[in-house]
Amino acid sequence: MNLSNPANLLIAGIYYVLVGLVSLFSLFGVYILIRYGRSLPLAFSIAVVYALFFLKILMETSQTLHALLS
């Protein structure tokens, strides 16, 4: 990733700030699900599946960002 260009640095910074915000909201959502869910095993299984999907999407967007800024 070429961060010598200020525009690339700004785009990467905005991306990481957005990922951080979405991660915080996701953690809060998983907390609410586990805390107030009816069944604890079901809530944990949903949280694990959600985490795997979230990590897969994060990996794809990160690769796209690196490809765009290279």
Biopython code that builds the backbone (N, CA, C, O; Angstrom):
import numpy as np
from Bio.PDB.StructureBuilder import StructureBuilder

atoms = [
    (1, "MET", "N", (0.853, -1.164, 0.000)),
    (1, "MET", "CA", (0.000, 0.000, 0.000)),
    (1, "MET", "C", (0.896, 1.224, 0.000)),
    (1, "MET", "O", (1.776, 1.363, 0.850)),
    (2, "ASN", "N", (0.671, 2.096, -0.945)),
    (2, "ASN", "CA", (1.474, 3.299, -1.102)),
    (2, "ASN", "C", (0.823, 4.447, -0.331)),
    (2, "ASN", "O", (-0.187, 5.003, -0.763)),
    (3, "LEU", "N", (1.412, 4.793, 0.812)),
    (3, "LEU", "CA", (0.842, 5.868, 1.634)),
    (3, "LEU", "C", (1.624, 7.170, 1.510)),
    (3, "LEU", "O", (1.480, 8.063, 2.345)),
    (4, "SER", "N", (2.445, 7.282, 0.478)),
    (4, "SER", "CA", (3.186, 8.530, 0.312)),
    (4, "SER", "C", (2.282, 9.650, -0.215)),
    (4, "SER", "O", (2.568, 10.827, 0.005)),
    (5, "ASN", "N", (1.223, 9.303, -0.891)),
    (5, "ASN", "CA", (0.266, 10.273, -1.401)),
    (5, "ASN", "C", (-0.697, 10.638, -0.267)),
    (5, "ASN", "O", (-1.263, 9.743, 0.360)),
    (6, "PRO", "N", (-0.895, 11.926, 0.008)),
    (6, "PRO", "CA", (-1.812, 12.321, 1.093)),
    (6, "PRO", "C", (-3.248, 11.835, 0.891)),
    (6, "PRO", "O", (-3.941, 11.543, 1.866)),
    (7, "ALA", "N", (-3.697, 11.746, -0.350)),
    (7, "ALA", "CA", (-5.059, 11.264, -0.613)),
    (7, "ALA", "C", (-5.186, 9.790, -0.212)),
    (7, "ALA", "O", (-6.192, 9.382, 0.370)),
    (8, "ASN", "N", (-4.164, 9.004, -0.526)),
    (8, "ASN", "CA", (-4.183, 7.592, -0.126)),
    (8, "ASN", "C", (-4.172, 7.458, 1.388)),
    (8, "ASN", "O", (-4.853, 6.592, 1.938)),
    (9, "LEU", "N", (-3.422, 8.288, 2.056)),
    (9, "LEU", "CA", (-3.365, 8.260, 3.514)),
    (9, "LEU", "C", (-4.719, 8.640, 4.111)),
    (9, "LEU", "O", (-5.154, 8.036, 5.092)),
    (10, "LEU", "N", (-5.381, 9.627, 3.532)),
    (10, "LEU", "CA", (-6.698, 10.042, 3.988)),
    (10, "LEU", "C", (-7.730, 8.931, 3.776)),
    (10, "LEU", "O", (-8.542, 8.664, 4.662)),
    (11, "ILE", "N", (-7.704, 8.288, 2.613)),
    (11, "ILE", "CA", (-8.638, 7.199, 2.327)),
    (11, "ILE", "C", (-8.426, 6.040, 3.292)),
    (11, "ILE", "O", (-9.388, 5.479, 3.814)),
    (12, "ALA", "N", (-7.166, 5.683, 3.528)),
    (12, "ALA", "CA", (-6.865, 4.588, 4.456)),
    (12, "ALA", "C", (-7.305, 4.954, 5.874)),
    (12, "ALA", "O", (-7.839, 4.109, 6.592)),
    (13, "GLY", "N", (-7.087, 6.198, 6.281)),
    (13, "GLY", "CA", (-7.507, 6.632, 7.601)),
    (13, "GLY", "C", (-9.005, 6.575, 7.788)),
    (13, "GLY", "O", (-9.490, 6.114, 8.821)),
    (14, "ILE", "N", (-9.745, 7.043, 6.789)),
    (14, "ILE", "CA", (-11.205, 6.990, 6.846)),
    (14, "ILE", "C", (-11.681, 5.543, 6.907)),
    (14, "ILE", "O", (-12.608, 5.220, 7.649)),
    (15, "TYR", "N", (-11.041, 4.672, 6.123)),
    (15, "TYR", "CA", (-11.411, 3.250, 6.137)),
    (15, "TYR", "C", (-11.235, 2.658, 7.532)),
    (15, "TYR", "O", (-12.129, 1.980, 8.040)),
    (16, "TYR", "N", (-10.082, 2.912, 8.152)),
    (16, "TYR", "CA", (-9.824, 2.317, 9.464)),
    (16, "TYR", "C", (-10.712, 2.908, 10.558)),
    (16, "TYR", "O", (-11.076, 2.201, 11.498)),
    (17, "VAL", "N", (-11.062, 4.167, 10.457)),
    (17, "VAL", "CA", (-11.992, 4.766, 11.423)),
    (17, "VAL", "C", (-13.376, 4.137, 11.268)),
    (17, "VAL", "O", (-14.022, 3.811, 12.264)),
    (18, "LEU", "N", (-13.833, 3.967, 10.032)),
    (18, "LEU", "CA", (-15.139, 3.337, 9.802)),
    (18, "LEU", "C", (-15.159, 1.886, 10.280)),
    (18, "LEU", "O", (-16.144, 1.434, 10.864)),
    (19, "VAL", "N", (-14.072, 1.162, 10.031)),
    (19, "VAL", "CA", (-13.992, -0.217, 10.505)),
    (19, "VAL", "C", (-14.033, -0.253, 12.029)),
    (19, "VAL", "O", (-14.676, -1.128, 12.609)),
    (20, "GLY", "N", (-13.361, 0.674, 12.674)),
    (20, "GLY", "CA", (-13.388, 0.737, 14.135)),
    (20, "GLY", "C", (-14.783, 1.012, 14.669)),
    (20, "GLY", "O", (-15.212, 0.381, 15.635)),
    (21, "LEU", "N", (-15.494, 1.944, 14.055)),
    (21, "LEU", "CA", (-16.859, 2.251, 14.483)),
    (21, "LEU", "C", (-17.803, 1.080, 14.277)),
    (21, "LEU", "O", (-18.608, 0.764, 15.153)),
    (22, "VAL", "N", (-17.707, 0.438, 13.122)),
    (22, "VAL", "CA", (-18.560, -0.715, 12.844)),
    (22, "VAL", "C", (-18.232, -1.858, 13.803)),
    (22, "VAL", "O", (-19.130, -2.582, 14.232)),
    (23, "SER", "N", (-16.970, -2.021, 14.136)),
    (23, "SER", "CA", (-16.573, -3.061, 15.095)),
    (23, "SER", "C", (-17.163, -2.795, 16.472)),
    (23, "SER", "O", (-17.638, -3.720, 17.131)),
    (24, "LEU", "N", (-17.137, -1.546, 16.911)),
    (24, "LEU", "CA", (-17.720, -1.210, 18.210)),
    (24, "LEU", "C", (-19.225, -1.465, 18.237)),
    (24, "LEU", "O", (-19.749, -2.008, 19.210)),
    (25, "PHE", "N", (-19.916, -1.073, 17.170)),
    (25, "PHE", "CA", (-21.355, -1.331, 17.101)),
    (25, "PHE", "C", (-21.638, -2.827, 17.048)),
    (25, "PHE", "O", (-22.617, -3.296, 17.627)),
    (26, "SER", "N", (-20.788, -3.572, 16.360)),
    (26, "SER", "CA", (-20.968, -5.021, 16.286)),
    (26, "SER", "C", (-20.760, -5.667, 17.647)),
    (26, "SER", "O", (-21.526, -6.546, 18.042)),
    (27, "LEU", "N", (-19.737, -5.242, 18.361)),
    (27, "LEU", "CA", (-19.503, -5.777, 19.691)),
    (27, "LEU", "C", (-20.675, -5.464, 20.621)),
    (27, "LEU", "O", (-21.074, -6.302, 21.429)),
    (28, "PHE", "N", (-21.212, -4.273, 20.504)),
    (28, "PHE", "CA", (-22.367, -3.900, 21.315)),
    (28, "PHE", "C", (-23.571, -4.766, 20.965)),
    (28, "PHE", "O", (-24.299, -5.205, 21.856)),
    (29, "GLY", "N", (-23.785, -5.014, 19.677)),
    (29, "GLY", "CA", (-24.889, -5.865, 19.254)),
    (29, "GLY", "C", (-24.753, -7.290, 19.754)),
    (29, "GLY", "O", (-25.732, -7.899, 20.184)),
    (30, "VAL", "N", (-23.534, -7.826, 19.699)),
    (30, "VAL", "CA", (-23.296, -9.175, 20.210)),
    (30, "VAL", "C", (-23.489, -9.212, 21.722)),
    (30, "VAL", "O", (-24.031, -10.181, 22.254)),
    (31, "TYR", "N", (-23.053, -8.172, 22.411)),
    (31, "TYR", "CA", (-23.259, -8.102, 23.861)),
    (31, "TYR", "C", (-24.746, -8.117, 24.200)),
    (31, "TYR", "O", (-25.173, -8.845, 25.096)),
    (32, "ILE", "N", (-25.529, -7.321, 23.489)),
    (32, "ILE", "CA", (-26.975, -7.277, 23.729)),
    (32, "ILE", "C", (-27.593, -8.643, 23.452)),
    (32, "ILE", "O", (-28.455, -9.103, 24.201)),
    (33, "LEU", "N", (-27.151, -9.292, 22.374)),
    (33, "LEU", "CA", (-27.680, -10.612, 22.041)),
    (33, "LEU", "C", (-27.379, -11.627, 23.139)),
    (33, "LEU", "O", (-28.254, -12.392, 23.544)),
    (34, "ILE", "N", (-26.141, -11.629, 23.615)),
    (34, "ILE", "CA", (-25.754, -12.592, 24.645)),
    (34, "ILE", "C", (-26.410, -12.243, 25.983)),
    (34, "ILE", "O", (-26.857, -13.137, 26.701)),
    (35, "ARG", "N", (-26.471, -10.976, 26.318)),
    (35, "ARG", "CA", (-26.998, -10.560, 27.623)),
    (35, "ARG", "C", (-28.497, -10.784, 27.734)),
    (35, "ARG", "O", (-28.984, -11.264, 28.757)),
    (36, "TYR", "N", (-29.232, -10.435, 26.677)),
    (36, "TYR", "CA", (-30.688, -10.468, 26.755)),
    (36, "TYR", "C", (-31.325, -11.550, 25.879)),
    (36, "TYR", "O", (-32.547, -11.584, 25.733)),
    (37, "GLY", "N", (-30.512, -12.430, 25.299)),
    (37, "GLY", "CA", (-31.057, -13.509, 24.481)),
    (37, "GLY", "C", (-31.798, -14.537, 25.328)),
    (37, "GLY", "O", (-31.538, -14.668, 26.524)),
    (38, "ARG", "N", (-32.708, -15.254, 24.712)),
    (38, "ARG", "CA", (-33.501, -16.242, 25.444)),
    (38, "ARG", "C", (-32.655, -17.462, 25.801)),
    (38, "ARG", "O", (-32.716, -17.956, 26.927)),
    (39, "SER", "N", (-31.879, -17.939, 24.855)),
    (39, "SER", "CA", (-31.092, -19.151, 25.065)),
    (39, "SER", "C", (-29.617, -18.816, 24.906)),
    (39, "SER", "O", (-29.204, -18.306, 23.864)),
    (40, "LEU", "N", (-28.833, -19.094, 25.915)),
    (40, "LEU", "CA", (-27.413, -18.760, 25.871)),
    (40, "LEU", "C", (-26.663, -19.538, 24.784)),
    (40, "LEU", "O", (-25.860, -18.924, 24.082)),
    (41, "PRO", "N", (-26.869, -20.840, 24.599)),
    (41, "PRO", "CA", (-26.162, -21.541, 23.510)),
    (41, "PRO", "C", (-26.534, -20.997, 22.129)),
    (41, "PRO", "O", (-25.672, -20.881, 21.257)),
    (42, "LEU", "N", (-27.795, -20.667, 21.926)),
    (42, "LEU", "CA", (-28.213, -20.102, 20.646)),
    (42, "LEU", "C", (-27.572, -18.731, 20.433)),
    (42, "LEU", "O", (-27.122, -18.423, 19.329)),
    (43, "ALA", "N", (-27.529, -17.922, 21.463)),
    (43, "ALA", "CA", (-26.920, -16.597, 21.351)),
    (43, "ALA", "C", (-25.432, -16.704, 21.039)),
    (43, "ALA", "O", (-24.916, -15.949, 20.216)),
    (44, "PHE", "N", (-24.738, -17.639, 21.691)),
    (44, "PHE", "CA", (-23.313, -17.824, 21.402)),
    (44, "PHE", "C", (-23.093, -18.319, 19.983)),
    (44, "PHE", "O", (-22.166, -17.866, 19.311)),
    (45, "SER", "N", (-23.920, -19.235, 19.515)),
    (45, "SER", "CA", (-23.742, -19.737, 18.157)),
    (45, "SER", "C", (-24.002, -18.641, 17.124)),
    (45, "SER", "O", (-23.284, -18.547, 16.128)),
    (46, "ILE", "N", (-25.018, -17.815, 17.352)),
    (46, "ILE", "CA", (-25.283, -16.694, 16.444)),
    (46, "ILE", "C", (-24.122, -15.701, 16.481)),
    (46, "ILE", "O", (-23.735, -15.172, 15.440)),
    (47, "ALA", "N", (-23.565, -15.443, 17.659)),
    (47, "ALA", "CA", (-22.449, -14.516, 17.778)),
    (47, "ALA", "C", (-21.211, -15.039, 17.055)),
    (47, "ALA", "O", (-20.488, -14.263, 16.429)),
    (48, "VAL", "N", (-20.963, -16.328, 17.132)),
    (48, "VAL", "CA", (-19.798, -16.913, 16.446)),
    (48, "VAL", "C", (-19.971, -16.840, 14.933)),
    (48, "VAL", "O", (-19.036, -16.481, 14.217)),
    (49, "VAL", "N", (-21.161, -17.178, 14.445)),
    (49, "VAL", "CA", (-21.413, -17.094, 13.005)),
    (49, "VAL", "C", (-21.289, -15.646, 12.530)),
    (49, "VAL", "O", (-20.710, -15.382, 11.476)),
    (50, "TYR", "N", (-21.831, -14.720, 13.303)),
    (50, "TYR", "CA", (-21.723, -13.300, 12.948)),
    (50, "TYR", "C", (-20.260, -12.858, 12.913)),
    (50, "TYR", "O", (-19.850, -12.134, 12.006)),
    (51, "ALA", "N", (-19.476, -13.292, 13.896)),
    (51, "ALA", "CA", (-18.062, -12.914, 13.936)),
    (51, "ALA", "C", (-17.319, -13.453, 12.719)),
    (51, "ALA", "O", (-16.473, -12.756, 12.158)),
    (52, "LEU", "N", (-17.617, -14.671, 12.305)),
    (52, "LEU", "CA", (-16.955, -15.235, 11.124)),
    (52, "LEU", "C", (-17.323, -14.465, 9.861)),
    (52, "LEU", "O", (-16.456, -14.167, 9.038)),
    (53, "PHE", "N", (-18.603, -14.141, 9.706)),
    (53, "PHE", "CA", (-19.011, -13.335, 8.555)),
    (53, "PHE", "C", (-18.358, -11.951, 8.595)),
    (53, "PHE", "O", (-17.905, -11.450, 7.567)),
    (54, "PHE", "N", (-18.309, -11.341, 9.763)),
    (54, "PHE", "CA", (-17.712, -10.015, 9.895)),
    (54, "PHE", "C", (-16.226, -10.055, 9.530)),
    (54, "PHE", "O", (-15.739, -9.168, 8.829)),
    (55, "LEU", "N", (-15.512, -11.066, 9.995)),
    (55, "LEU", "CA", (-14.088, -11.182, 9.668)),
    (55, "LEU", "C", (-13.868, -11.437, 8.182)),
    (55, "LEU", "O", (-12.909, -10.920, 7.608)),
    (56, "LYS", "N", (-14.729, -12.217, 7.552)),
    (56, "LYS", "CA", (-14.625, -12.471, 6.117)),
    (56, "LYS", "C", (-14.839, -11.180, 5.335)),
    (56, "LYS", "O", (-14.088, -10.888, 4.404)),
    (57, "ILE", "N", (-15.851, -10.411, 5.702)),
    (57, "ILE", "CA", (-16.109, -9.137, 5.025)),
    (57, "ILE", "C", (-14.958, -8.166, 5.263)),
    (57, "ILE", "O", (-14.548, -7.458, 4.343)),
    (58, "LEU", "N", (-14.438, -8.124, 6.475)),
    (58, "LEU", "CA", (-13.310, -7.246, 6.793)),
    (58, "LEU", "C", (-12.080, -7.619, 5.981)),
    (58, "LEU", "O", (-11.366, -6.737, 5.505)),
    (59, "MET", "N", (-11.822, -8.910, 5.816)),
    (59, "MET", "CA", (-10.677, -9.360, 5.034)),
    (59, "MET", "C", (-10.819, -8.935, 3.568)),
    (59, "MET", "O", (-9.857, -8.465, 2.960)),
    (60, "GLU", "N", (-12.013, -9.100, 3.006)),
    (60, "GLU", "CA", (-12.245, -8.733, 1.609)),
    (60, "GLU", "C", (-12.103, -7.223, 1.391)),
    (60, "GLU", "O", (-11.491, -6.794, 0.413)),
    (61, "THR", "N", (-12.662, -6.423, 2.290)),
    (61, "THR", "CA", (-12.555, -4.978, 2.114)),
    (61, "THR", "C", (-11.125, -4.496, 2.308)),
    (61, "THR", "O", (-10.691, -3.555, 1.644)),
    (62, "SER", "N", (-10.394, -5.133, 3.207)),
    (62, "SER", "CA", (-8.997, -4.759, 3.405)),
    (62, "SER", "C", (-8.159, -5.083, 2.157)),
    (62, "SER", "O", (-7.305, -4.292, 1.758)),
    (63, "GLN", "N", (-8.406, -6.238, 1.551)),
    (63, "GLN", "CA", (-7.689, -6.586, 0.314)),
    (63, "GLN", "C", (-8.048, -5.627, -0.807)),
    (63, "GLN", "O", (-7.186, -5.251, -1.601)),
    (64, "THR", "N", (-9.316, -5.224, -0.881)),
    (64, "THR", "CA", (-9.732, -4.264, -1.893)),
    (64, "THR", "C", (-9.057, -2.920, -1.670)),
    (64, "THR", "O", (-8.613, -2.285, -2.625)),
    (65, "LEU", "N", (-8.976, -2.482, -0.423)),
    (65, "LEU", "CA", (-8.306, -1.218, -0.110)),
    (65, "LEU", "C", (-6.842, -1.270, -0.499)),
    (65, "LEU", "O", (-6.331, -0.316, -1.086)),
    (66, "HIS", "N", (-6.158, -2.353, -0.190)),
    (66, "HIS", "CA", (-4.750, -2.492, -0.553)),
    (66, "HIS", "C", (-4.572, -2.519, -2.063)),
    (66, "HIS", "O", (-3.606, -1.960, -2.582)),
    (67, "ALA", "N", (-5.493, -3.164, -2.775)),
    (67, "ALA", "CA", (-5.391, -3.203, -4.239)),
    (67, "ALA", "C", (-5.629, -1.824, -4.840)),
    (67, "ALA", "O", (-4.968, -1.450, -5.808)),
    (68, "LEU", "N", (-6.562, -1.067, -4.280)),
    (68, "LEU", "CA", (-6.847, 0.278, -4.808)),
    (68, "LEU", "C", (-5.713, 1.255, -4.537)),
    (68, "LEU", "O", (-5.433, 2.127, -5.360)),
    (69, "LEU", "N", (-5.065, 1.115, -3.401)),
    (69, "LEU", "CA", (-4.024, 2.089, -3.028)),
    (69, "LEU", "C", (-2.622, 1.658, -3.445)),
    (69, "LEU", "O", (-1.651, 2.348, -3.132)),
    (70, "SER", "N", (-2.499, 0.544, -4.139)),
    (70, "SER", "CA", (-1.168, 0.086, -4.595)),
    (70, "SER", "C", (-0.776, 0.732, -5.892)),
    (70, "SER", "O", (0.305, 0.462, -6.414)),
]
sb = StructureBuilder()
sb.init_structure("model")
sb.init_model(0)
sb.init_chain("A")
sb.init_seg("    ")
for serial, (resi, resn, name, xyz) in enumerate(atoms, 1):
    if name == "N":
        sb.init_residue(resn, " ", resi, " ")
    sb.init_atom(name, np.array(xyz, "f"), 0.0, 1.0, " ", f" {name:<3s}", serial, name[0])
structure = sb.get_structure()
